[in-house]
Amino acid sequence: MDVSLRPVRDGDLPLFFAWMADPESVRTAAFTAEDPTDRHAFDAHWSRVLADASVVMCTVLADGAVVGNAGVYGPPDSRQVTYWIDRAHWGRGLATAALRALLGSVSERPLYARAAADNTGSRRVLEKCGFTVTGKDHGYAHARGEETDELLFTLPG
């Protein structure tokens, strides 16, 4: 499968909203928006993201079809990666391919990432892309309505 990245387009946002409001996807990710079904909050968030020149945000394509998004954000000394793949495409290596493509286009290092400790899929993606676990955290996960363990990852410079 051919995986590529391109800039986010307005037409991608309804897909992103549907995927980011999917209850199973949200539970797996754990640390999500307080109310992932709030379209107004979603639109306001993406408006800020797309207006911020320091954010690198891309749409993930698989064989030309939109399947997710990936990006880098945050202050220069603590840039983090993020990615989201439509649940219908999980288990096919798309998140790994998308993150590798993103890392190939962004030269900044170190980069950081976070994942719920029980999100084995995200942990595998990050490790396959060279990230290592460098710490642990514990915080309130809105998607689960409870405190949740989190792993902190670093891709060194």
Salt bridges, closest charged atoms under 4 A:
ASP12 OD2 - ARG6 NH1 2.81
ASP22 OD2 - ARG87 NE 2.74
GLU24 OE1 - ARG87 NH1 3.11
ASP43 OD1 - ARG39 NE 2.86
ASP86 OD2 - HIS89 NE2 3.88
GLU108 OE1 - ARG79 NE 2.88
ASP118 OD1 - ARG144 NH2 2.94
GLU127 OE2 - ARG123 NE 2.97
ASP137 OD2 - ARG114 NH2 2.58
GLU147 OE1 - HIS138 NE2 3.61
ASP149 OD1 - HIS138 ND1 2.54
GLU150 OE1 - ARG114 NH2 3.13
